[in-house]
Amino acid sequence: MSSNEYWFCLEHHRVEGRDGCKNADRLGPYPSEAEASRALEKVEERNEAWDHDPTWSDDDVED
């Protein structure tokens, strides 16, 4: 692991280094502060892409 890793804290909504909050409360690691600061945007972009993925369908799942 590199010492240049950053996480986005979901509790405090800020970028943290290695010695931040517990991992269960954050996203990462990211290689830069800039990438970590975009963590929530990236999650939203991925969710949007997955919601419109033509190879996936919730209709085939039984309850």
N, C-alpha and C positions, 0 to 999 in steps of 0.2 A: 504494500500500500504506500502511496505517495503522501508526503506531508502537505501537498498542494491539492487537497480534496475539500470540497465544500458541500454542505447539506442545506436544504430549505426546511426550517422548523415550522411545522403546521400549527403549533401552539402559539408561537410568538410572531409568525409571519415575517421571518427575517432569515438571512443567510448566516450560517454558523460554520465554524471550523470543526475539527475533529472532537474537541472537548465541549461540544454543545449539549443539547438535550438528548434524552435517550433515543435510540434509533427508531423505536416504535412511533415516535412523534415527529419524524422528519423524512424527507425524500432525499435520495442521493446514494452514493456520493456523485458529485459532478466535478469535472476537472478545473472549473474556474468559478469565481464568484458570479460572473455574468450569467453563466449557464444555470447555476443554482437559483439565481433570482428569477429565472423564467420557468421554474419548476411547475407552478400551477398552470401556466399557459401551455406548457408542453403536455401536461396531463389532459387538459381540455382538448388540445389538438388531436392527441391519440384517441381519446374517447370518441370524438367526432368521426375520425377515420374508421374506427372499429364499428361505430353505429351504421356506417354506410358501406361496410365491406360486403360485397356481393357473395362471398364464399361462406358467410356466416348467417345463420337463421335461427332465431329463438323458436320459430314455429315447430321445429322438429323435436323440441325438448318436451318430455312428459312430466307432469307435476306429480 
